[in-house]
Amino acid sequence: MFYEIGTPHGLPHDPFKACVVPRPIGWISTLSADGVPNLAPYSFFNAVSSEPPMVVYSSNGIQPGRNAAAPKDTLANIVATGEFVVNVATWDLRDAMNASSVAAEAEVDEFALAGLTAAACRLVAAPRVGESPISLECRLHQTVELPADSGRNVLVIGRVVGIHISESVLTEGRIDLGKLRPIARLGYRDYACVSETFLMTRPAGGDKLAGN
Ligand SMILES: Cc1cc2nc3c(=O)[nH]c(=O)nc-3n(C[C@H](O)[C@H](O)[C@H](O)COP(=O)(O)O)c2cc1C
């Protein structure tokens, strides 16, 4: 099948998000200008460079009960403070991650709502999820307004300035996926847990242990 965007696809659900899978979940914590911690998951998220390390996420659509132009709290906080933290969502933290996605008012602290610890960061004022084994401290690089059929679509580009890694997910100095068990977003209501990996060596000259 083929369909042009903007014309009917003829399927029971929009297949787009199920075409780009799995998507890592950027579980983003911020601090409002008034000092209220905020936490929400974003699966339009990824790492886009490593030297220096940079990440992107996208804030989409309309928050229920708000004006179409109003930013989600995460975006508003990042624009106000220039900082955010990306926490890795894991199998053990899946329910807390889901709970933190609630469309709460800006005054609501989703750490408390999801029963999580707002742990101190080293280089940014925003808190990290204490229970998450990996957190990336980030500074805002740029926001880019994207076309939006409804509400706002804003791409946020961040520069990673510090990384927390719990010893509990390391084996011989390498991040052990069997210990980390990160979860990822698929299409529809589906998720994946990374539990199986395999090794492949790049053609001669292209191999780097830490490479892409
Ligand atoms: C797994 C998951 C992934 C999500 N990904 C996105 C996303 O990429 N972009 C987005 O705008 N909302 C996404 N959401 C919805 C937001 O988490 C939700 O709108 C949340 O209330 C935003 O909170 P905030 O206003 O505190 O930023 C996602 C929700 C879940 C559960």
The ligand as a Gaussian input file, in Angstrom:
#p B3LYP/6-31G(d) Opt

LIG

0 1
 C        5.592000       6.985000      26.424000
 C        5.072000       8.375000      26.157000
 C        5.678000       9.139000      25.175000
 C        5.242000      10.440000      24.915000
 N        5.864000      11.165000      23.946000
 C        5.493000      12.448000      23.711000
 C        6.171000      13.220000      22.719000
 O        7.123000      12.780000      22.064000
 N        5.763000      14.503000      22.555000
 C        4.749000      15.060000      23.297000
 O        4.440000      16.234000      23.121000
 N        4.081000      14.334000      24.226000
 C        4.439000      13.055000      24.462000
 N        3.794000      12.323000      25.418000
 C        2.730000      12.955000      26.195000
 C        3.309000      13.819000      27.335000
 O        4.065000      13.028000      28.229000
 C        2.138000      14.497000      28.077000
 O        1.522000      15.419000      27.197000
 C        2.554000      15.161000      29.356000
 O        1.399000      15.521000      30.097000
 C        3.382000      16.415000      29.146000
 O        3.722000      16.890000      30.417000
 P        4.283000      18.334000      30.690000
 O        3.194000      19.334000      30.392000
 O        4.623000      18.283000      32.169000
 O        5.495000      18.544000      29.836000
 C        4.169000      10.995000      25.675000
 C        3.538000      10.201000      26.654000
 C        3.986000       8.905000      26.881000
 C        3.299000       8.072000      27.934000

